Amino acid sequence: MRTEYVEAVLELVALIPAGTAVAYGDVAELLGSGGPRQVGSVMSHHGSSVPWWRVLKSSGDAPPGLEHEALALYLQEGTPLLGRYDDFLRTGEGRWRVDLASGRWAPTDADFDRIDAIAERLERESHKLSVPDDEMTV
């Protein structure tokens, strides 16, 4: 995966405020590049330095294998949840998920300015990579 794409995804994820979340596809849509699988791959391989728990499947399910850690963070941040997370905390049983309908991040105008800058930088870098060197000289 291209370094520019990885950096753009991580920079955008770092903007997501506590108590909110987005789906992998939301990140791709905001960047105007890639798709849910590409964003998921970036997060699984490089996401430990950003709030990874704020990016999840469109179902609202936490990343597999990280449910306990993610749930503790969601509760700490006040992220809206659905289901039986109390049972899950006590026994490891019970299903729960993030309520993306009410907890999905709604970027502000200032956030959109930053997102647009990230997306434009990614587009410029992608264009540079797709144009042969001999065509770049004027």
C-alpha positions as CSV (number, residue, x, y, z in Angstrom):
1,M,0.0,0.0,0.0
2,R,1.3,3.5,-0.9
3,T,2.8,5.4,2.0
4,E,0.9,8.6,1.0
5,Y,-2.4,6.7,1.4
6,V,-1.4,5.3,4.8
7,E,-0.4,8.8,6.0
8,A,-3.6,10.4,4.7
9,V,-5.8,7.8,6.5
10,L,-3.9,8.1,9.7
11,E,-4.0,11.9,9.6
12,L,-7.8,11.9,9.0
13,V,-8.4,9.4,11.8
14,A,-6.5,11.5,14.2
15,L,-9.1,14.2,13.7
16,I,-12.0,12.1,14.9
17,P,-13.1,13.4,18.3
18,A,-13.6,11.3,21.5
19,G,-17.1,10.0,21.8
20,T,-17.7,9.7,18.1
21,A,-16.9,7.0,15.5
22,V,-16.9,6.4,11.7
23,A,-17.0,3.4,9.5
24,Y,-14.1,2.4,7.3
25,G,-16.1,3.5,4.2
26,D,-16.6,7.0,5.8
27,V,-12.9,7.5,5.9
28,A,-12.5,6.5,2.3
29,E,-15.3,8.7,1.2
30,L,-13.9,11.7,3.1
31,L,-10.6,11.2,1.4
32,G,-12.1,10.6,-2.0
33,S,-9.8,7.6,-2.4
34,G,-9.8,3.9,-1.7
35,G,-12.6,2.0,0.0
36,P,-13.5,0.3,3.2
37,R,-11.1,-2.6,2.7
38,Q,-8.1,-0.3,2.0
39,V,-8.9,1.8,5.1
40,G,-9.3,-1.4,7.2
41,S,-6.0,-2.6,6.0
42,V,-4.3,0.6,6.9
43,M,-5.9,0.6,10.3
44,S,-5.0,-3.1,11.0
45,H,-1.3,-2.6,10.0
46,H,-0.6,1.0,11.0
47,G,-3.4,2.3,13.2
48,S,-1.9,1.8,16.6
49,S,-0.7,5.4,16.7
50,V,-4.1,6.9,16.2
51,P,-7.5,6.4,17.9
52,W,-8.2,3.1,16.0
53,W,-11.3,2.3,18.1
54,R,-13.1,5.3,16.5
55,V,-13.0,3.6,13.0
56,L,-15.0,0.4,12.6
57,K,-17.3,-1.7,10.4
58,S,-20.5,0.0,9.2
59,S,-22.4,-2.4,11.5
60,G,-20.8,-0.6,14.5
61,D,-18.9,-3.7,15.6
62,A,-15.5,-3.2,17.2
63,P,-12.4,-4.5,15.5
64,P,-12.2,-8.3,16.0
65,G,-10.0,-9.4,18.9
66,L,-10.0,-5.9,20.3
67,E,-13.6,-5.8,21.6
68,H,-12.7,-5.6,25.4
69,E,-10.1,-2.8,24.9
70,A,-12.4,-0.9,22.5
71,L,-15.3,-1.2,24.8
72,A,-13.4,0.3,27.7
73,L,-12.4,3.2,25.5
74,Y,-15.9,3.7,24.3
75,L,-17.2,3.8,27.8
76,Q,-14.5,6.2,28.9
77,E,-15.2,8.6,26.0
78,G,-19.0,8.3,26.3
79,T,-19.5,6.8,22.8
80,P,-23.1,5.8,22.3
81,L,-23.5,2.0,22.4
82,L,-26.3,-0.5,21.7
83,G,-26.7,-3.9,23.2
84,R,-25.7,-5.8,26.3
85,Y,-22.2,-4.4,27.0
86,D,-22.7,-4.8,30.8
87,D,-23.0,-8.6,30.3
88,F,-20.0,-8.5,28.0
89,L,-17.9,-6.6,30.6
90,R,-18.8,-9.1,33.4
91,T,-18.8,-12.4,31.5
92,G,-17.5,-11.8,28.0
93,E,-20.9,-12.9,26.8
94,G,-23.5,-10.6,25.1
95,R,-23.5,-8.6,21.9
96,W,-23.0,-4.9,21.7
97,R,-21.9,-2.3,19.1
98,V,-21.3,1.4,18.6
99,D,-24.5,3.3,17.7
100,L,-23.3,4.9,14.6
101,A,-26.7,6.4,13.9
102,S,-26.2,8.8,16.9
103,G,-22.5,8.6,17.4
104,R,-21.2,9.1,13.9
105,W,-18.7,12.0,13.6
106,A,-20.1,15.0,11.9
107,P,-17.1,17.1,10.9
108,T,-17.3,20.9,11.4
109,D,-16.4,23.4,8.7
110,A,-12.9,23.6,10.2
111,D,-12.6,19.8,10.1
112,F,-13.7,19.8,6.5
113,D,-11.0,22.3,5.7
114,R,-8.4,20.0,7.2
115,I,-9.9,16.9,5.5
116,D,-9.9,18.7,2.2
117,A,-6.2,19.6,2.6
118,I,-5.4,16.0,3.4
119,A,-7.4,14.8,0.4
120,E,-5.8,17.3,-1.9
121,R,-2.3,16.4,-0.8
122,L,-3.1,12.7,-1.4
123,E,-4.5,13.5,-4.9
124,R,-1.3,15.5,-5.7
125,E,0.9,12.7,-4.5
126,S,-1.1,10.1,-6.4
127,H,-0.9,12.2,-9.5
128,K,2.9,12.5,-9.2
129,L,3.2,8.8,-8.9
130,S,1.0,8.1,-12.0
131,V,2.8,10.5,-14.3
132,P,6.0,9.2,-15.8
133,D,9.1,11.3,-14.8
134,D,9.8,12.4,-18.4
135,E,6.3,14.0,-18.6
136,M,6.8,15.9,-15.3
137,T,9.5,18.1,-16.6
138,V,8.5,21.3,-18.4
